[in-house]
Amino acid sequence: LQEIEYLEHPVVPVLLEMCRERLHSIFAEDCVQLLWVLSKIDEMKRPRDLAELLISQIIQRLRTWRCFEASNVADLFEALHDLRIDDQNIVQEVCQKLAPIIRAAPKTDFLRVLGAIACMNGDDRLLVRVHLHRRPKLQMALMEKLRQLAGLHSDLQSLSVLAYACARVGFEDEATSRIHDAIRDKMTSGSEKPSVATLCYLLWTFTELNVTQDWTKSLLRSFLEERYSRSKEEGEGTGRQRHRGEVLHDGEGIVEVDAEDDTLARRLLPGDTEGGNLLMRVAWACVVHGEWRHLVDLIEEAVGAFDGTLPRELLMAQQVGLQLRLEAEIQKQYAVPTDGRDGGGKGSTEQTGPTFSDLSADAREWMTVVLECPRQDVYVWKGGAKFRHMKKGGVRVRDYNFDKWLSECLLTMRIPHKSSDVVANIYRISVSFPLEGQCIDVLNFDDILAPSCRPLASAELRQRQLALLGWGVHSVHLRDLYNSMEDHTIRVFVAKIVSNFLPDAARFASPFKKDPGYFSTPRKERPQSDPEGADAPLSASPSRGGAAGSSSCVTTDAGAVSDMGTLSGEPHSPSFHQEGVRGEPEGERGNVESVPPSLVLSDRERRLEE
């Protein structure tokens, strides 16, 4: 019934119910086929909880032996996508065996697997990218397959889909560079004409990967000019147009767009969400490249196509909306003129971007809703297990809770901070220092390419917008942070970063004091000779005069720090001071005002050491 596409037969629900009763005896490959059938039938006809039972059976079978082929993996990922099931456990089990599966896969099945991974949601795709960064065998298998595909004489559409899938997975090597060069040669030579949808995907791909930036920017500018300038002159839709792009190395070239039966070649109608998502990708590329001309027209057309619905890629739309707000603040601060926004204006449009006031009322309302919409990857942070360690060494793939690593290291140094801070409802910063206006931004596996470890354009745009919001951004690579944990020097690593804006943290930046790290068992608390000082809480006022008791900073007391264990085997040195030690009698403190606070704390450290 599946092969003849006749799943509307009334016997299908009966057969699925019979399979549910005999589920314990079904193999993993057959469970995948049943899951794929469930994704093709109506939701009302599906047996209850059958999809969850099939996934549990697949996980149990995969843990005992390797029985999957590339076609099974493609069917499984496609079925999970169609059923809208987010299960990282089954993705984890498949990724552990993905390298030999890809190595033995035919070209057709490999392309299906790559396309299914590219269509995953953010959390599942991030898990695959973590495996891709950590497993050299998986990288070698992908390199071998892409090298074979790059040597084929494929058409422009196939090469564009392959380049887009590699960009979504976050993979870049010599074969992908050859694919990019082949795409550019075919487009500039005029041998093949891309559709408008293919052109939108290519503009996003080249922008995200930071390749051929000059050529991409010129192609983006010509696309906007042909779509909006000439349509305004003609007083109608764009129709069949030529998009002229400038090829800097080979002279001037012409990129002809195939507009035959292409709905994107004309102005989008309300309800065309697919076209709106494509135009929002182009708007994001305009923000990255700084192409402000016709950006308002592009956003207005995309908002009209969405017709009140949210975009599929919410982060891209939020970054575009945030840039509009930031441009208004920049123009207000520097008194930049705002004339010439209509696409044929003066030089101000080339230097400054449009603002919220340039949008229509409906577009402003829609963009406000997008900016206020919370994303799951920002507010729902599951993290990893606390210090869970594998038998062979290292941390498990799913346990990269780097926010906790940084926060606990700063707690041992008694530095006030805020962990997992959310800025502008869009970005989640690993560690922020609100009093100093500084933050530590970790480039994780979702922000870099494998195996080159180059940052993506989305990560660079995030740091650029954080800087425009007034934050001092200190970028940290996750690999460097992990290596410092393995070498037990994470406190020295973090102290060198923090000492750039907090000089008191420089005392922890000595490379000769080795930190046993968080993977080792912390030592027991030593008996302290000053019980009154040990129970005294630390002040929340920093040395530079911040407000005392600020709730935006993570504070701790001496007892809490000693319970965590002094990882370096030495007493902790606070990085912020208080005039006098709370809890001591006035007679014992003496004249604290005449003694510098640093000397008082040094005496206390000396007493604790004795």
N, C-alpha and C positions, 0 to 999 in steps of 0.2 A: 504493500500500500504506500509506503514511503517512496519507492522508486517510481511508481506511476503517478505520484502526487495526488493521491485520492485518500487523504487523511480525514475527509468529511464523512467517511463511511461510519455507520452507527456501531460497528463492531470494534472500533478503535478504543473507546473508553473501557470496554469489557476486557480487551487484550491487555491494556495497561494495568487494570486492576489485578488481573491474573499474574502479571509480572511482579507486581508489588508483593503478592503473597509468597513468591518464590525468589525473592531478591537475594537471599543469602547464597544461592547457588549460581548466580549470574556473574560472568567474568567482567573485567573492567572495560574491555572493548565493547561488549554488548551494552553495558551501562551507559557508555558515551552515546551509542546510537539511540538508546531510549531517551536520553536527555535531549538529544537533537530533535527527536520526534516531538517531545513535549514543547520545544520552542516553536514548532510549526503549527500546532493546533490552537484552537481558541482557549482562552484562559478559563472559561467556564466549564470546559470539558476535561480539564486536567484533574487527575486524582489528587486529593489533598496530601500535602507533605511528600509526594513522590519524588520531587526534585531534590529535596534535602536528603532523603534516604539514598538516592542514587549517588549523590556527591560523597556521602559517608562511605558507601560501598567502594567507590573508586579510590578514595584515599586509603582505605584498608588494603585493597588489592595492590596499589602502587607501592606500599611499604614493604611488601613481601617479595615481589619480583618485578623485573622490568619487562613490561609487556606492551608498551605503547609504541606506535609509529607516528610519523609526522602527520599523516591524515587524521589519526585519532586526536592528536593534540589540536589540530585546526578545528575539527568538529567540536571538541570540548570548549575551546575558547569562544567559538562562534555561538554555541548554545548558551554559555554563561552570559554573553553580551545580549543576546535576544531575550533571555529570561530576566535580565537585569538583576543578576545574583552577584553579590560581592562576597567572595569567599577566598581569603588569602591563604588558607590552609592548603587548598587543592592547587593553587598557583605555586605555592612553595614546593609541594611534592613534585610537580611537573618540572619546575625550573632546576631542581637537583639532578634530573636525568635528561635535561634538554640538549646538552652538548653532543652525546652520541646520537640522539634522535636527529638533530640537524645535519650531522656529518653524513648519515646514511639516507637522508631524505632526497627524493627526486626534486627537480627544480620547481615543478608545479606545486607540490606539497610544501616546499620551503616558502614559496611566495604566499601561500595561504596562511602559514604559521606567522610569517612576518606581518602580514596584513591584519591578522586577528590580534596580535600583540599591540599593533598601532591603534586599534580601535578600543582597547581596554580603558577603563576609568583610571583616574589619577593614582589611586593607591595601589592597584594591581600592577599598573605599568611601572610605578616606582619600584616595586618589589622585583620585577624582571630586570630593571636597570641596575639595581644593587647586585644581583647575581651576575649581570654582565660585567660589572666593574671588578668583581671579586674572583671570577673564574676565568683564568687564561684559556682553558680548553674551550669554553664557550665562545670566547673572542676569536680563537683560531678557526673554529667551525664556521662562524659568520664570515670571517675574512675569506675563507676558501670558497664559500658559496657565492659571495658577492664578486669575487674575482672571476668566477665562471660566468656570472650574469653580465658583468661589465664587458667581457670579450665578445658578447653576442651583438648582432646588428639589430637592435630592438627599435621600435618606433618611439615617437616622442611621448605618446600617452603612457606607454609602459615604463619608460625611464622616469617620467614625472611621478608616477605612483610609487615607484621604487625609492626615489629620492625622498619623497614625503614620508614614507614608512620608516626609512632609516633616521630621518630627523625626529620623528615621534619616539622612536626607541632610544635615540641618543647615541648613535654609533657613527663613527667617522674613521675612515682609513684611506688608503691609496685607491681602492676600488670605488669608493663613493666620490672621490675627487674626479676620477675618470668619468663617472656618470654625470656629474655636474658639468664637466667640460663638453661632453657629448650633447647635453641638453642645450647649452648655450650655442654650440655650433649649429645645431639643427634649427634653432629659432632665428639666429642672425643670417644664416644662409638662405632662409625662405623655403627650404625643401619640404618642411611640414608646418602646418598652421595649428597652434594650440587653441583650444576653446577658451572662453572667458573664465570658466570654472578652473580649468587647468592652470591658467595664468595666475589666478588668485592663490592657488595652492603653491605654485612655484615662488611667488613673491614672499609668501610666509616662510617657505622652506629656506630660501637663500638668506632671508633676514635673520631667522632664528639661528642658523649655523654660522653667521658672520663670514660668508664666502662671497666673492665677487661683489663687494659692496658698491663700488662705483657703477658697475653695469646694472645691478639691481636697483639702485637709486634712480638712474636715468630711465630705466624701464617703468618704474613706479610713477615717475613724474609724467612720462608720456601717456601712461594708462589713464591717469587722472585728467590730463588735458583733453584727451580724445573723448572721454566719457562725459565730461561736464562742460568744458568750454565750448566745444562745437555743438553740443546738444542745446546749449543756451542760445547760440547764434542761430541755429536752425529752428528753434522753438518747438522741438519734438524730441523723441527718444534718440538714443545714440545710433540705433540701427546697425548696419554693417559698416564698420569703420576699420581703418588701418591704425595700428598703434606703433608709432615710430619710436625706436629706442636708439640711443647713442652707444656704439661699441667703441670704447676708448682705444683699444689696442689694434683693431682691424679697420679703423675708419668708421664712417657712418653706415649704419645698417638699418633695415626695415624689418620689423616683426609683424607679420600679418596674422590677424586673429580670425579663426574660423567662426563666423557668427551665424552659420546656417542652422536654423531650428534651435537656437540657443536662447533660452529665456533670459539669461544674464546679460545678453547683448543689449537689451532694452531695459528701461526703468522697471524696477521690481514692483510687484503688486503687493498689497497688504496680505499677510498670511504666508508669504514665501519665506519661511524660516531658514531653509537651506541656503538660499541666496543671501539672506541677512547675515548668517554666520560667515559666509565667504567674504562679504564686504567688511565685516568686523575684523577679520584677519588682515585685510588690506589697510584698514584704519590703524591697527596696531603697528603694522610695518611703517606707516607714515609717522607715527610717534617715535619709533626707534630711529628712523633716518632723519627726523626733523623736517619732513615735507609737510608744511602747514597749509600750503595752498590747496584749496578744494577739500580740506579735511571736514569742514562743516557740511558741505554738500554730501560727502560720503556718509557721514554719521546720520544726517537727516534721512537719506535713502534707506540705510540699514534699519533705523528705528521704525520707519514706516513699514518695512517688510516684516519686522517682528510683531507688530500689531499688539503690543502690550505684553508679549511673552518674554521670558528671559533667554539670553543666548546660551548656547551649549558650552562654550569656553568662557566661563564667567570671569576668570582672572584677566583675560585680554580686555574685555569690556571695562572692567574696573580700572585697569591701568590707563586706558584711554580717557576715562572720566576723571581720574585723578590728575592726569596731565593738564586737562582743561582748567581744573581748579588751581593748579600750581602756576599756570601761565597767567591767570588773573592776579595772583599774589605778586608775581615777578613784575608785571606791568605796573601794578600799583606802587611797588617799592621803588622802581627805577623810573617811573613816569614815562613809560614808553607809549607813543601814539598808537591808537587802535583803529586807524582808518584803513580802508582798502581790504575788506574781508570778503568781498564778493567774487573772488577768483580772478579778477582783472585789475587788482589794486596796485598799490605802490610797493616800495621795497620793504615796508614793515612786515608784510606777510612772509617774506623770506627769512626774517630774523626772529620774529616772535610768533607764537602760536595763537590759535583762537581760544576764547574763553567760554565760560558757561553763558555769558550774556549774549554771545553770538548765535546760540542755538534757539530754536523755536520753543514755545511753552511746552508742547508735547514732548519734544526731545529732552528738554531740561527735566521734566518730571520723570521720564523713563530712566534717564541717566542717574538721577537721584536715588531711585529705587534700586538700581544696579549697585551703586556705591554702598548702600545701606544693607544689601543682602549679605548675610553671613555665609562663609564657605566652610565646608566640613574640614578641609585640610588646615584651616586656620584655628578654629575653635575646638575641634575634636581631635586632640593629639593623644593617641594611644601609647606611643613610645614603645620601649622594649623592656624586657625583664631587667630587674636591678642586678647588675654585675653578673649576669649569667654567662658562664664561661664554657666553651666547648672542651672536650677531652683532648683534642689534638692541638689546642691552643687558639687564642683569638676569641672574638665575640661572634655569636651567631648572626646570620644575615639580617634578621628582623629585630635585633636588639641594639640598634644604633641610636640610643637615647642621648645624643650629644648635648642637648639642653641641660640634662641632669648632670652630665660630666662637668660642664662649665660652672653650673650653679654651685655644686658641692665643693668644687675647688675654690671658688670665691668665698664660700662660707668659711673654709679653713683659714683663709687670709683675713676674714672679718671685714670684707669690703661690701658695703650696701649696694644692692643691685636688684633688678627685677628679671625673673626668668620667664621665658616664653611670652614676651610682651607683644601685644597686638597694636600695630600702628595704622591709623587711618582706616581701620576695619578691613584692611587688605593684606598686610604683610605681618607675619609672625617672626619676630626677632628672637634669636636664641637667648641673648643676654643684653639687657639695656641698663644704662646708668642715667636715670632721668635728671638727677641733680647736675651732672656734668654735661648732659646732652650728647652722650656717646653711646655706641652700641657695637656689639660683636655679631657680625653676620657670617654664618657658616655656609659655605658652598657645599651642599650635599650632592648625592648622586643624581638628583633631579635637576641640578643646575650646571652640570658639566658633561662633556662628551667622553665616550669610551672609544679607544684606549688613550686618546690624546690628552684628556683632562682639560680641554679648553672650555672656558665658561661660555654658556649660551647667551644670546642677546636678551632673553627674558630676565636672567640673573643680573646682567649689567644694567638693564632698565630699572630693576628693583633698587639696586644700590644708588643709581642716579636720582631716583625719586626720593629715596630716603635722605639723601644729601640736600635736595631741594626743600624737604620738610624741616631742615635744621639739625639733622643728626650727623654726628661725626662717625662715619662707617669704617670699621676695622674688619676687613675681609679675612676669613680664616678658611683654609681648605680642610675638608673633613679627613683627608688622608694624613695630613700633618698632625691634626688633633689626635687621630687614632694612634699614629706612631709614637706620639709623646706619652700616651697612656700605656702602650706596650713597653716603652723604655722607662716608665715610672718618672717622667720629667714633666708631667702635665702642669704642675704648679709653677715651675720655672717658665714653661711655654706661655701660660696665661699671664703670669706676672710681667713678662716682657711686653705684652700687648697693653695691659692696663697701666703700666708705668708711663706710657706716653701721655696720659692725661691725669693720672694719680701718682705723684712722685713717691708717696709712701709705700706703694707696691714694689718699688725697686729693691727693697730689702729681701724679697722672696725670689728675685731673679738671678740668684747666684747659681751657676751650674755645678758648683762643688757640693751642694746639699742635695743629695739624691732623694727623690720621693718614692716610697715603696708602691705608690699607686693605689687604685681602687680595686684591683683584682686580688690584692693580698689581704690577709686578715688584719684588721686594725688592732693596734696594741691596746692593752687595757689602760684604763685611766689611772694615772699615778696619784697617790695621796697628796693633797695640796696642803701646804703649811699655812695658808692664809684663807681660812674658810669664809671669812667675811667678804674678801675680795672675789672668791670663786663664785659666790652666789650673786654677785652684783651684776645686773644687766648692763649691756653696752648701750651707750647713747646713740641715738640715730642722727645726731648732728655731725656732719663731716667737718673736716678741718677748714674747708673753704667757706663755712658760714651758712650751710643749708638749714632748712627748717627742721626743728627737732621733732622726732616722732612721725616722720612722713610715712604715710601708708603705702606709697608707691615704691618703697625700697624693701628688699628682703633683709631683715635684721635678725640677729641671733644673740644669745647670751653665752656666757663662758661655759655653763653647764652643758648646753646643747652642742657646742663645739667639741668639748672633751668627750661627749658620748660618741660622736662620730669618729673620734680617734685622730690624734695628730699624726698625719701620714709621714711627715718627715722625721718623726722621733724627737722634735724639738718643740718648745713652747711657742704658741702662736703670737705673732706681733700684730696688733691691730693697726689698720691703716687709717682709722679716724680716732680722734682723741676727745677727751672730756676733761674739763678742769676739775680735778678731784675725783676720787673714787666713791661711787655711791654705796652707802651701807656702812661706812666707817664713821666713828664718832668725830665730832668737830675738833676735839682736843688732839686726837691722834693724827688728823690730817695736817694740822698746822696751817701756816700761811701758804695756801696753795696758789693764791694769785701771784705771788712773787716768784714762783718756780715755774718754769716752762712746762707745759703738759707732757712733752716728749720725755723729760727727765723723770716725771712722776711715773709714767708707764714703764720706763726702763728699770726703775727701782722695783716695780711690781714684778716684772719679768725675772729680775735677778732673784727675788724672794721665792718665786715659783720654781726656779731652777735649783735653788738650794734645797 
